[in-house]
Amino acid sequence: MKRILAALAGLLLAATPALAQRELTIVAGGGTLQDHMRRTLFESFTRATGIPVRDTAYDYNVGPIRAMVQARNVTWDVVLVEAPDLIRGCEDGVFERIDWSVVDRSKFLPGGAITCGAGAIGWGIAVFRDLNRNPTGPSDWQEFWDVQRFPGRRTLRRGARMTLEIALMGDGVPAAEVYKVLATQAGQQRAFAALDRIRPHLHFWTGGQQPIELVNSGEVAFAAGFVGRTANAIRSGARLDLNWDTLLYSYDYWAVVRGSPNTANAMRLVDHITNPEPLRALAAAWPINPVTAAVANDAAIRAANPLMMSNHQDRGLQIDTEFWLDQGTDLEQRFASWLNR
């Protein structure tokens, strides 16, 4: 019996490294962008290191990540995370601190290297329209709110974040004063009142491809959608007009899930996919907005990608992450109640 138990113990010990060395898994937002990421970022890491990488997609809902950390059954290693979720998750122990001895923190734009996150890509939303159906359209958010001058349905993101900022600008608040106003009860009431005024003309989207589908079908005349998807559609021949004066933007970050059995290799992966060379290859395939300074500020890349957000950020409003960390829960609940009225 002792010999049998010893043999079983030996088998378990032999199996443990295999279990610990499960395939390195990276998770992003899916779609065509992730297809390009796989080819330029993830597969180039495997070629450089010999370490296989599996990728999958999610909807930026960090709930499942929290659950796997709490259950100590972590099956994802590196994830692309929005700034508010990253900071909150870092404080709550959902994400590892970035090992800056592995990841070169000097390569990022200001704000691109934070405790638990390495800057991945900038993203934003802005108004666009189909030039065939609507040769003219709103030039700013106040005109977006002018349903008499610019008739037709509009679509905005289903959620408080970005939508409330947009509502205030639609009501005439200058971009530089949006968060000062939105921090007050009167300002929040003003935002919801502005939404009330054009609610019969509004459609709310939940998936990033929906605004383009809604505009292409003619179901809506004017859409606030992700600039990367819109720019890529334009590059593919779509006759869309993208209005950079309505831009709201932020950064997404690569993060390592706390409790990953592949933490060391995950940090190596994060360093690789934020290096200039893989990102230059990605920029050749998609008008990304990297947070790696050498690529973001590369004159040749910016000239080759006139629709790259980095060329237009100075015309937009940067989303205030700290504001949404402080007030996001209450405002999202209030927005959900407003929608269900």
LORO-617196 format. One record per residue (C-alpha): residue in one letter; x, y, z; residue number from 1. Coordinates in steps of 0.25 Angstrom, whole numbers, plus 5000, padded with zeros to 4 digits. Last residue first. Example, Ala and Ser with C-alpha at 12.3 -4.5 7.8 and 13.67 -1.06 7.14 Angstrom:
2
> res; x; y; z; n
> s; 5055; 4996; 5029; 2
> a; 5049; 4982; 5031; 1
# end
This chain:
341
> res; x; y; z; n
> r; 4845; 5221; 4932; 341
> n; 4854; 5209; 4929; 340
> l; 4865; 5218; 4923; 339
> w; 4865; 5228; 4934; 338
> s; 4866; 5216; 4944; 337
> a; 4879; 5211; 4937; 336
> f; 4884; 5225; 4937; 335
> r; 4882; 5227; 4952; 334
> q; 4889; 5214; 4954; 333
> e; 4901; 5218; 4945; 332
> l; 4902; 5231; 4952; 331
> d; 4902; 5225; 4966; 330
> t; 4913; 5215; 4962; 329
> g; 4921; 5225; 4954; 328
> q; 4923; 5236; 4965; 327
> d; 4937; 5234; 4970; 326
> l; 4943; 5224; 4960; 325
> w; 4936; 5232; 4949; 324
> f; 4942; 5245; 4954; 323
> e; 4956; 5239; 4955; 322
> t; 4955; 5234; 4941; 321
> d; 4952; 5247; 4935; 320
> i; 4950; 5245; 4920; 319
> q; 4959; 5253; 4912; 318
> l; 4951; 5263; 4903; 317
> g; 4955; 5265; 4889; 316
> r; 4962; 5275; 4879; 315
> d; 4976; 5272; 4884; 314
> q; 4974; 5257; 4882; 313
> h; 4973; 5259; 4867; 312
> n; 4986; 5253; 4861; 311
> s; 4987; 5243; 4872; 310
> m; 4973; 5238; 4868; 309
> m; 4979; 5232; 4855; 308
> l; 4970; 5236; 4844; 307
> p; 4982; 5242; 4836; 306
> n; 4989; 5229; 4837; 305
> a; 5001; 5229; 4828; 304
> a; 5005; 5243; 4833; 303
> r; 5004; 5238; 4848; 302
> i; 5012; 5226; 4845; 301
> a; 5023; 5234; 4838; 300
> a; 5023; 5245; 4849; 299
> d; 5025; 5234; 4860; 298
> n; 5019; 5241; 4873; 297
> a; 5010; 5230; 4876; 296
> v; 5020; 5220; 4872; 295
> a; 5032; 5224; 4881; 294
> a; 5022; 5228; 4892; 293
> t; 5016; 5215; 4895; 292
> v; 5001; 5218; 4898; 291
> p; 4997; 5214; 4884; 290
> n; 4986; 5220; 4876; 289
> i; 4982; 5209; 4866; 288
> p; 4979; 5212; 4851; 287
> w; 4979; 5197; 4847; 286
> a; 4989; 5189; 4839; 285
> a; 5001; 5197; 4838; 284
> a; 4999; 5201; 4853; 283
> l; 5000; 5187; 4857; 282
> a; 5013; 5185; 4850; 281
> r; 5018; 5198; 4857; 280
> l; 5012; 5192; 4870; 279
> p; 5021; 5180; 4869; 278
> e; 5033; 5189; 4867; 277
> p; 5030; 5199; 4878; 276
> n; 5029; 5190; 4890; 275
> t; 5016; 5190; 4897; 274
> i; 5013; 5175; 4893; 273
> h; 5027; 5171; 4897; 272
> d; 5026; 5177; 4911; 271
> v; 5012; 5171; 4914; 270
> l; 5017; 5157; 4909; 269
> r; 5029; 5157; 4919; 268
> m; 5020; 5161; 4930; 267
> a; 5010; 5150; 4926; 266
> n; 5022; 5140; 4926; 265
> a; 5025; 5143; 4940; 264
> t; 5011; 5143; 4945; 263
> n; 5008; 5130; 4938; 262
> p; 5001; 5123; 4950; 261
> s; 4991; 5135; 4950; 260
> g; 4987; 5139; 4964; 259
> r; 4985; 5153; 4962; 258
> v; 4981; 5156; 4947; 257
> v; 4992; 5163; 4939; 256
> a; 4988; 5176; 4933; 255
> w; 4989; 5183; 4919; 254
> y; 4983; 5197; 4919; 253
> d; 4972; 5204; 4912; 252
> y; 4974; 5219; 4910; 251
> s; 4963; 5230; 4909; 250
> y; 4956; 5239; 4898; 249
> l; 4944; 5248; 4896; 248
> l; 4944; 5254; 4881; 247
> t; 4933; 5263; 4876; 246
> d; 4942; 5272; 4869; 245
> w; 4948; 5260; 4862; 244
> n; 4936; 5259; 4853; 243
> l; 4937; 5246; 4845; 242
> d; 4930; 5246; 4831; 241
> l; 4926; 5233; 4826; 240
> r; 4927; 5229; 4811; 239
> a; 4932; 5214; 4814; 238
> g; 4944; 5210; 4806; 237
> s; 4952; 5201; 4815; 236
> r; 4960; 5213; 4821; 235
> i; 4946; 5219; 4824; 234
> a; 4942; 5206; 4831; 233
> n; 4956; 5206; 4839; 232
> a; 4953; 5220; 4843; 231
> t; 4939; 5217; 4848; 230
> r; 4945; 5205; 4856; 229
> g; 4956; 5213; 4862; 228
> v; 4947; 5225; 4865; 227
> f; 4937; 5217; 4874; 226
> g; 4923; 5222; 4871; 225
> a; 4914; 5234; 4873; 224
> a; 4904; 5233; 4862; 223
> f; 4896; 5242; 4853; 222
> a; 4885; 5238; 4843; 221
> v; 4880; 5225; 4850; 220
> e; 4873; 5213; 4844; 219
> g; 4880; 5216; 4831; 218
> s; 4885; 5202; 4830; 217
> n; 4900; 5207; 4829; 216
> v; 4897; 5217; 4841; 215
> l; 4892; 5206; 4850; 214
> e; 4902; 5196; 4846; 213
> i; 4913; 5206; 4848; 212
> p; 4907; 5209; 4862; 211
> q; 4906; 5194; 4865; 210
> q; 4920; 5190; 4863; 209
> g; 4925; 5194; 4877; 208
> g; 4913; 5187; 4885; 207
> t; 4904; 5193; 4894; 206
> w; 4896; 5204; 4886; 205
> f; 4885; 5214; 4890; 204
> h; 4875; 5220; 4881; 203
> l; 4871; 5234; 4882; 202
> h; 4861; 5243; 4875; 201
> p; 4849; 5241; 4885; 200
> r; 4860; 5244; 4896; 199
> i; 4863; 5258; 4890; 198
> r; 4859; 5267; 4901; 197
> d; 4860; 5256; 4912; 196
> l; 4875; 5255; 4909; 195
> a; 4877; 5270; 4912; 194
> a; 4869; 5268; 4925; 193
> f; 4878; 5257; 4929; 192
> a; 4890; 5266; 4927; 191
> r; 4884; 5277; 4935; 190
> q; 4880; 5269; 4946; 189
> q; 4895; 5264; 4947; 188
> g; 4899; 5279; 4947; 187
> a; 4890; 5283; 4958; 186
> q; 4894; 5271; 4966; 185
> t; 4909; 5276; 4964; 184
> a; 4921; 5268; 4959; 183
> l; 4915; 5269; 4945; 182
> v; 4918; 5284; 4945; 181
> k; 4933; 5283; 4949; 180
> y; 4934; 5271; 4940; 179
> v; 4928; 5278; 4927; 178
> e; 4936; 5291; 4929; 177
> a; 4947; 5289; 4919; 176
> a; 4937; 5283; 4909; 175
> p; 4929; 5296; 4909; 174
> v; 4914; 5294; 4914; 173
> g; 4904; 5297; 4903; 172
> d; 4893; 5287; 4905; 171
> g; 4899; 5277; 4895; 170
> m; 4912; 5279; 4904; 169
> l; 4904; 5274; 4916; 168
> a; 4898; 5263; 4909; 167
> i; 4912; 5258; 4903; 166
> e; 4918; 5258; 4917; 165
> l; 4905; 5250; 4922; 164
> t; 4907; 5240; 4910; 163
> m; 4922; 5238; 4912; 162
> r; 4920; 5230; 4925; 161
> a; 4905; 5228; 4928; 160
> g; 4902; 5216; 4919; 159
> r; 4896; 5211; 4906; 158
> r; 4906; 5218; 4896; 157
> l; 4899; 5228; 4887; 156
> t; 4891; 5227; 4875; 155
> r; 4883; 5238; 4867; 154
> r; 4870; 5238; 4860; 153
> g; 4867; 5248; 4849; 152
> p; 4866; 5263; 4847; 151
> f; 4878; 5272; 4847; 150
> r; 4873; 5286; 4848; 149
> q; 4860; 5282; 4856; 148
> v; 4867; 5271; 4863; 147
> d; 4878; 5281; 4869; 146
> w; 4884; 5272; 4880; 145
> f; 4895; 5268; 4870; 144
> e; 4897; 5283; 4867; 143
> q; 4900; 5285; 4882; 142
> w; 4910; 5274; 4881; 141
> d; 4918; 5279; 4870; 140
> s; 4919; 5280; 4855; 139
> p; 4905; 5274; 4853; 138
> g; 4902; 5268; 4839; 137
> t; 4902; 5271; 4824; 136
> p; 4903; 5261; 4812; 135
> n; 4893; 5251; 4820; 134
> r; 4890; 5239; 4812; 133
> n; 4902; 5238; 4804; 132
> l; 4911; 5244; 4814; 131
> d; 4908; 5234; 4824; 130
> r; 4910; 5240; 4838; 129
> f; 4920; 5241; 4849; 128
> v; 4920; 5246; 4863; 127
> a; 4932; 5243; 4872; 126
> i; 4937; 5232; 4882; 125
> g; 4950; 5230; 4887; 124
> w; 4962; 5220; 4889; 123
> g; 4976; 5220; 4893; 122
> i; 4984; 5207; 4893; 121
> a; 4992; 5198; 4902; 120
> g; 4997; 5206; 4914; 119
> a; 5003; 5197; 4925; 118
> g; 4994; 5195; 4937; 117
> c; 4995; 5191; 4951; 116
> t; 5002; 5203; 4958; 115
> i; 5001; 5212; 4946; 114
> a; 5010; 5214; 4933; 113
> g; 5002; 5221; 4922; 112
> g; 4999; 5234; 4929; 111
> p; 5010; 5241; 4922; 110
> l; 5013; 5234; 4909; 109
> f; 5020; 5220; 4911; 108
> k; 5034; 5216; 4908; 107
> s; 5040; 5219; 4921; 106
> r; 5032; 5208; 4929; 105
> d; 5040; 5197; 4922; 104
> v; 5033; 5184; 4927; 103
> v; 5042; 5174; 4933; 102
> s; 5048; 5182; 4945; 101
> w; 5035; 5190; 4945; 100
> d; 5027; 5178; 4950; 99
> i; 5013; 5182; 4948; 98
> r; 5005; 5181; 4961; 97
> e; 4996; 5169; 4960; 96
> f; 4981; 5171; 4957; 95
> v; 4968; 5167; 4965; 94
> g; 4974; 5172; 4978; 93
> d; 4963; 5182; 4981; 92
> e; 4971; 5194; 4979; 91
> c; 4976; 5189; 4966; 90
> g; 4962; 5185; 4962; 89
> r; 4958; 5199; 4964; 88
> i; 4969; 5205; 4956; 87
> l; 4967; 5195; 4945; 86
> d; 4952; 5196; 4945; 85
> p; 4953; 5212; 4944; 84
> a; 4964; 5211; 4933; 83
> e; 4958; 5201; 4923; 82
> v; 4964; 5187; 4923; 81
> l; 4972; 5178; 4913; 80
> v; 4975; 5165; 4920; 79
> v; 4987; 5157; 4923; 78
> d; 4986; 5143; 4930; 77
> w; 4973; 5137; 4929; 76
> t; 4969; 5124; 4935; 75
> v; 4970; 5128; 4950; 74
> n; 4963; 5118; 4959; 73
> r; 4966; 5124; 4972; 72
> a; 4951; 5126; 4974; 71
> q; 4952; 5140; 4978; 70
> v; 4962; 5142; 4966; 69
> m; 4952; 5135; 4957; 68
> a; 4940; 5143; 4961; 67
> r; 4947; 5157; 4960; 66
> i; 4951; 5153; 4946; 65
> p; 4937; 5149; 4943; 64
> g; 4932; 5163; 4948; 63
> v; 4942; 5170; 4939; 62
> n; 4932; 5173; 4928; 61
> y; 4941; 5178; 4917; 60
> d; 4932; 5170; 4907; 59
> y; 4942; 5158; 4906; 58
> a; 4951; 5152; 4895; 57
> t; 4961; 5140; 4895; 56
> d; 4975; 5139; 4892; 55
> r; 4985; 5127; 4894; 54
> v; 5000; 5129; 4894; 53
> p; 5011; 5119; 4892; 52
> i; 5024; 5122; 4898; 51
> g; 5036; 5120; 4888; 50
> t; 5041; 5134; 4892; 49
> a; 5042; 5143; 4880; 48
> r; 5033; 5135; 4871; 47
> t; 5023; 5134; 4882; 46
> f; 5024; 5148; 4885; 45
> s; 5022; 5151; 4870; 44
> e; 5009; 5142; 4870; 43
> f; 5003; 5151; 4881; 42
> l; 5006; 5165; 4875; 41
> t; 5005; 5165; 4860; 40
> r; 4996; 5154; 4856; 39
> r; 4988; 5153; 4869; 38
> m; 4987; 5168; 4870; 37
> h; 4982; 5168; 4856; 36
> d; 4971; 5158; 4859; 35
> q; 4968; 5166; 4872; 34
> l; 4965; 5179; 4864; 33
> t; 4956; 5171; 4855; 32
> g; 4947; 5167; 4866; 31
> g; 4950; 5164; 4880; 30
> g; 4951; 5173; 4892; 29
> a; 4964; 5167; 4899; 28
> v; 4968; 5154; 4906; 27
> i; 4982; 5148; 4907; 26
> t; 4984; 5133; 4911; 25
> l; 4998; 5127; 4914; 24
> e; 4996; 5112; 4912; 23
> r; 4996; 5104; 4925; 22
> q; 5009; 5103; 4932; 21
> a; 5004; 5101; 4946; 20
> l; 4996; 5089; 4941; 19
> a; 5008; 5083; 4935; 18
> p; 5017; 5087; 4947; 17
> t; 5007; 5079; 4956; 16
> a; 5006; 5066; 4948; 15
> a; 5019; 5061; 4952; 14
> l; 5016; 5064; 4967; 13
> l; 5003; 5057; 4965; 12
> l; 5009; 5045; 4958; 11
> g; 5020; 5044; 4969; 10
> a; 5009; 5044; 4980; 9
> l; 5002; 5033; 4973; 8
> a; 5014; 5024; 4973; 7
> a; 5017; 5027; 4988; 6
> l; 5002; 5023; 4991; 5
> i; 5004; 5010; 4983; 4
> r; 5018; 5007; 4990; 3
> k; 5011; 5010; 5003; 2
> m; 5000; 5000; 5000; 1
# end
